Amino acid sequence: MKLRNYCNVYHDSTVSVTPEYKTGGIHPTYELLFLASGSFQLHWLGEQYEASPSSLFILTPNTPHDLIIHSKNAIFWYIELTGVEEEPYLSKLQNILLWNRLQAGTDPLFTLPPLLQLCLNEVSQMLDMKIQDQPYGEQLLLLNVQKILLLVRGSLELYGKDMKLSKSNNALSSGYSLSNDVIKTLARYMESTYKNKITLNDLTHISNFQATYLIKRFKEETGFTPIDYLLELRMEAAKTYLSTTEMPIQKVAEETGYPNIHHFSGEFKRKTGMSPTNWRKLK
């Protein structure tokens, strides 16, 4: 496991021109996002989390996310990591989904273990000290990150055992071990990013499922293979643009994720029996 990037951020709305601040993006690595103080809302993989201070979120590679800060002042840090996929437990999307939902208060009985809170606070202090300038600073920071991930795993394992012992009907309990949560999350992900280039390989990396298993489970849940579902989303979006706007055909193709107008026109005719232009005339 290696550090790719890290930063401690102090937000002050008095120097901002808007009442709320929005940041985020998409990274090719895992990211730890610790919200130390302030009022936040996090959007990730089609989910929306209302986050309170001392919340730690884990974001998977190549998944867009937006962090909205509602408070005048806020402090948060992020650490981008490579090599997390070597840790099989935390590279599973269903475990990360469960953790992030717990951080948003889905189960009010769940609290951060004191030892985990201590490690998170230590990282905050290390980042304030400009750790990159300290002897062996980044190695020491990485050790703390590894402790954090180990404590997250331990917390989830204990939570899972508690849920089984209580035989709770809580939806989180069933979502913990079943893959339908992951499939629904992937579907929401495609619904919000269908205009981007998305491959089956991308979806297997996000879900940590084998391609054959992903295709089988996705079809059981939605009636489509993942790629067919994506193509259906693009086609329905294209029909909406064609029937409700005067957007040029070239622009419709771009807005719905097709590589060029020729590919779009061919797919559209295969689906509807008409060219986009002729279909629009009938609407």
Backbone torsions as a table, in degrees:
resi	resn	phi	psi	omega
1	MET	NA	137.9	-178.4
2	LYS	-135.5	153.3	173.6
3	LEU	-81.7	134.8	175.0
4	ARG	-104.4	-42.7	-178.5
5	ASN	-161.5	153.1	178.1
6	TYR	-160.2	154.5	-178.3
7	CYS	-165.8	142.1	171.1
8	ASN	-102.2	124.6	-172.5
9	VAL	-114.1	128.8	174.3
10	TYR	-110.9	114.5	-178.3
11	HIS	-97.8	130.9	177.8
12	ASP	-130.8	110.0	-175.1
13	SER	-69.1	-14.4	-179.2
14	THR	-68.5	-16.9	178.0
15	VAL	-105.8	10.2	-180.0
16	SER	-107.1	148.1	-178.5
17	VAL	-89.1	-9.1	-179.5
18	THR	-117.8	151.7	-177.5
19	PRO	-67.4	-25.6	176.4
20	GLU	-129.8	150.8	-173.5
21	TYR	-111.4	137.3	-178.3
22	LYS	-124.8	130.5	176.9
23	THR	-140.0	174.8	-179.2
24	GLY	145.2	-149.3	-179.8
25	GLY	143.7	-152.1	178.8
26	ILE	-146.6	133.0	-175.7
27	HIS	-130.5	151.0	179.5
28	PRO	-80.8	11.3	-175.0
29	THR	-130.3	169.0	168.5
30	TYR	-70.0	153.7	178.0
31	GLU	-137.5	132.3	168.4
32	LEU	-95.3	128.3	-179.3
33	LEU	-124.2	111.4	-178.4
34	PHE	-108.7	119.9	-179.4
35	LEU	-96.9	100.2	-171.1
36	ALA	-78.5	-45.9	179.6
37	SER	-153.2	149.0	-178.8
38	GLY	118.9	-174.4	179.1
39	SER	-118.7	125.4	-171.1
40	PHE	-132.1	157.3	167.7
41	GLN	-135.1	129.3	-178.1
42	LEU	-116.0	130.4	175.1
43	HIS	-111.1	124.8	-177.6
44	TRP	-157.2	129.3	177.5
45	LEU	50.9	41.0	178.1
46	GLY	77.9	0.1	178.5
47	GLU	-102.8	151.7	179.3
48	GLN	-124.5	123.1	-177.3
49	TYR	-116.0	127.6	169.1
50	GLU	-90.1	114.0	-170.5
51	ALA	-110.9	138.3	176.7
52	SER	-103.4	169.0	180.0
53	PRO	-57.7	154.1	-178.6
54	SER	64.7	40.3	175.6
55	SER	-109.9	134.7	178.5
56	LEU	-114.5	120.5	177.9
57	PHE	-111.4	147.6	177.2
58	ILE	-116.0	124.8	-177.1
59	LEU	-114.4	134.7	-176.6
60	THR	-84.9	161.5	-176.9
61	PRO	-62.7	148.4	172.1
62	ASN	57.4	32.6	176.8
63	THR	-120.5	117.1	-178.5
64	PRO	-60.3	144.2	177.3
65	HIS	-147.7	148.2	177.5
66	ASP	-128.0	131.5	175.5
67	LEU	-111.8	118.8	-179.8
68	ILE	-107.7	126.2	-179.9
69	ILE	-102.7	119.3	-178.3
70	HIS	-92.8	-24.4	-174.9
71	SER	-85.4	159.4	-179.9
72	LYS	-64.8	-37.1	179.9
73	ASN	-129.3	144.7	-179.4
74	ALA	-156.9	153.5	175.8
75	ILE	-131.8	130.7	174.6
76	PHE	-150.4	157.7	172.6
77	TRP	-132.3	155.9	176.1
78	TYR	-134.2	149.1	176.4
79	ILE	-135.7	121.5	176.8
80	GLU	-94.0	135.8	-172.2
81	LEU	-130.8	141.2	168.4
82	THR	-108.2	154.1	176.4
83	GLY	89.8	2.4	179.1
84	VAL	-66.5	-27.2	-179.3
85	GLU	-63.1	-16.2	176.0
86	GLU	-73.6	-14.3	177.4
87	GLU	-96.2	96.0	-169.3
88	PRO	-59.4	-32.2	-176.6
89	TYR	-69.4	-49.3	-175.9
90	LEU	-84.2	-5.7	174.9
91	SER	-88.3	-1.1	177.2
92	LYS	-87.0	125.6	-174.6
93	LEU	-61.1	-36.7	-177.4
94	GLN	-63.4	-31.4	177.6
95	ASN	-72.6	-39.2	178.6
96	ILE	-68.7	-39.1	176.1
97	LEU	-58.9	-45.6	179.8
98	LEU	-61.8	-46.4	-179.4
99	TRP	-59.6	-48.0	-177.5
100	ASN	-63.7	-36.9	178.2
101	ARG	-67.3	-37.4	177.0
102	LEU	-65.1	-35.8	178.4
103	GLN	-65.9	-27.1	179.6
104	ALA	-87.7	6.1	174.5
105	GLY	85.3	21.6	179.8
106	THR	-60.6	-36.2	173.9
107	ASP	-115.4	105.2	-175.7
108	PRO	-64.1	-14.6	179.8
109	LEU	-82.1	-13.3	-178.0
110	PHE	-84.5	133.4	175.6
111	THR	-134.3	155.3	176.6
112	LEU	-66.8	133.4	175.3
113	PRO	-60.4	143.3	-178.9
114	PRO	-55.8	-38.0	-179.4
115	LEU	-66.1	-37.7	176.8
116	LEU	-66.1	-42.9	178.0
117	GLN	-60.1	-38.9	178.5
118	LEU	-62.6	-45.0	179.6
119	CYS	-63.9	-39.7	179.1
120	LEU	-64.3	-41.8	178.4
121	ASN	-66.3	-36.1	177.5
122	GLU	-63.4	-41.0	177.5
123	VAL	-62.8	-41.7	177.6
124	SER	-57.2	-44.4	-179.7
125	GLN	-67.0	-39.8	179.8
126	MET	-64.0	-41.5	179.3
127	LEU	-66.8	-34.3	176.3
128	ASP	-65.6	-27.2	-177.5
129	MET	-85.1	7.9	-175.3
130	LYS	53.4	66.0	-171.2
131	ILE	-57.4	-27.8	-178.5
132	GLN	-65.0	-19.4	179.9
133	ASP	-93.6	-2.3	-177.5
134	GLN	-95.2	148.8	177.0
135	PRO	-58.2	125.5	-179.2
136	TYR	57.5	24.1	-175.2
137	GLY	-59.1	-48.7	-176.7
138	GLU	-69.0	-33.7	176.2
139	GLN	-63.8	-40.7	179.0
140	LEU	-68.1	-38.0	176.8
141	LEU	-62.5	-42.9	-180.0
142	LEU	-63.6	-36.8	176.6
143	LEU	-61.2	-40.9	177.6
144	ASN	-66.2	-38.1	177.3
145	VAL	-62.1	-42.9	178.9
146	GLN	-63.3	-37.5	175.8
147	LYS	-63.8	-41.4	179.9
148	ILE	-61.1	-46.7	-178.9
149	LEU	-64.6	-36.7	177.9
150	LEU	-66.0	-39.9	179.1
151	LEU	-70.2	-34.8	174.8
152	VAL	-62.3	-46.3	178.6
153	ARG	-59.6	-46.4	179.7
154	GLY	-61.2	-39.1	179.2
155	SER	-64.4	-41.8	-180.0
156	LEU	-68.4	-40.5	179.1
157	GLU	-63.2	-42.3	178.5
158	LEU	-66.1	-40.3	179.1
159	TYR	-63.0	-42.5	179.1
160	GLY	-62.4	-40.6	178.0
161	LYS	-65.2	-41.7	179.5
162	ASP	-62.3	-39.6	-179.6
163	MET	-66.0	-39.1	179.2
164	LYS	-68.1	-39.3	-179.6
165	LEU	-66.4	-37.9	-178.4
166	SER	-80.8	-11.3	-177.8
167	LYS	50.6	43.9	-176.4
168	SER	-69.5	148.1	173.4
169	ASN	-90.0	5.6	-179.7
170	ASN	-55.1	136.1	-179.5
171	ALA	-61.3	-30.4	179.1
172	LEU	-62.0	-35.2	-176.9
173	SER	-63.3	-45.6	179.5
174	SER	-71.2	-35.3	-179.7
175	GLY	-67.5	-20.1	-176.2
176	TYR	-64.9	-39.0	-172.9
177	SER	-109.6	-9.0	-177.1
178	LEU	-100.0	153.2	-176.2
179	SER	-91.7	-3.7	-176.9
180	ASN	-65.4	-30.3	175.7
181	ASP	-60.7	-42.1	-179.5
182	VAL	-65.4	-42.9	-179.8
183	ILE	-62.0	-44.8	178.9
184	LYS	-63.1	-37.4	178.8
185	THR	-67.1	-41.4	176.9
186	LEU	-62.7	-39.1	178.4
187	ALA	-62.6	-45.0	178.2
188	ARG	-64.1	-37.1	178.0
189	TYR	-60.2	-46.3	179.4
190	MET	-67.5	-34.8	179.0
191	GLU	-63.5	-30.3	-178.3
192	SER	-96.0	-12.0	-176.6
193	THR	-130.6	21.0	-173.5
194	TYR	-60.1	-23.8	-178.6
195	LYS	-76.6	-12.4	177.9
196	ASN	-87.4	164.3	175.7
197	LYS	-73.9	118.6	-179.6
198	ILE	-130.1	128.8	179.5
199	THR	-116.6	165.4	176.1
200	LEU	-60.7	-35.3	178.4
201	ASN	-62.3	-39.4	176.6
202	ASP	-59.6	-44.2	-176.4
203	LEU	-69.3	-35.1	177.2
204	THR	-68.6	-35.1	178.0
205	HIS	-68.0	-40.1	-179.6
206	ILE	-66.5	-43.0	-174.2
207	SER	-87.8	-20.5	-173.9
208	ASN	63.1	28.0	174.1
209	PHE	-100.8	149.5	169.5
210	GLN	-66.3	148.9	-174.9
211	ALA	-57.9	-44.7	-177.3
212	THR	-64.8	-40.0	179.3
213	TYR	-68.4	-41.0	179.4
214	LEU	-61.0	-46.6	-179.8
215	ILE	-60.3	-45.3	-179.0
216	LYS	-61.9	-50.2	-177.1
217	ARG	-68.4	-37.9	-179.5
218	PHE	-64.9	-40.7	-180.0
219	LYS	-68.7	-35.1	177.0
220	GLU	-63.2	-36.7	-176.6
221	GLU	-82.8	-36.1	-170.5
222	THR	-116.7	-18.0	-174.8
223	GLY	87.7	-2.5	179.9
224	PHE	-126.0	155.3	164.1
225	THR	-73.2	162.7	-179.5
226	PRO	-56.4	-44.7	-177.7
227	ILE	-70.9	-37.7	176.0
228	ASP	-63.0	-37.2	177.6
229	TYR	-63.7	-43.0	178.2
230	LEU	-62.5	-44.7	179.8
231	LEU	-64.7	-36.2	177.9
232	GLU	-65.4	-41.4	176.9
233	LEU	-59.8	-45.2	-179.0
234	ARG	-64.7	-40.9	-178.4
235	MET	-66.7	-43.1	179.4
236	GLU	-66.0	-36.9	176.7
237	ALA	-65.3	-40.7	179.1
238	ALA	-62.8	-42.2	178.3
239	LYS	-61.8	-38.2	178.8
240	THR	-64.8	-45.6	178.0
241	TYR	-61.0	-42.6	-177.3
242	LEU	-67.3	-36.2	-174.6
243	SER	-88.7	-19.1	-174.5
244	THR	-118.0	-7.2	179.9
245	THR	-133.5	171.4	174.1
246	GLU	-105.3	23.6	-178.9
247	MET	-59.0	132.2	177.8
248	PRO	-58.2	150.8	-176.9
249	ILE	-57.2	-41.2	178.5
250	GLN	-57.6	-43.0	-178.8
251	LYS	-69.2	-37.6	177.0
252	VAL	-59.8	-43.8	178.8
253	ALA	-59.6	-44.1	-179.5
254	GLU	-64.8	-42.4	-175.2
255	GLU	-72.3	-16.5	-177.6
256	THR	-112.2	13.2	169.5
257	GLY	88.5	11.8	178.1
258	TYR	-86.8	141.7	-175.0
259	PRO	-66.4	-28.3	178.7
260	ASN	-161.8	169.4	-175.7
261	ILE	-66.5	-31.7	-178.3
262	HIS	-69.0	-42.9	177.8
263	HIS	-64.0	-42.9	179.6
264	PHE	-62.0	-48.0	-177.9
265	SER	-62.1	-40.0	179.0
266	GLY	-64.4	-44.8	179.2
267	GLU	-65.3	-40.4	-178.4
268	PHE	-64.4	-43.0	-180.0
269	LYS	-67.8	-36.1	178.5
270	ARG	-64.1	-35.0	-178.0
271	LYS	-81.2	-38.7	-170.9
272	THR	-111.3	-16.0	-176.5
273	GLY	83.5	1.7	-179.8
274	MET	-135.0	157.8	172.8
275	SER	-73.1	158.8	177.4
276	PRO	-56.1	-39.1	-178.7
277	THR	-64.5	-47.6	-179.4
278	ASN	-67.7	-36.7	178.5
279	TRP	-63.1	-41.3	-180.0
280	ARG	-63.3	-37.8	-178.1
281	LYS	-63.1	-29.2	-178.1
282	LEU	-84.3	-8.2	-176.9
283	LYS	-97.2	NA	NA
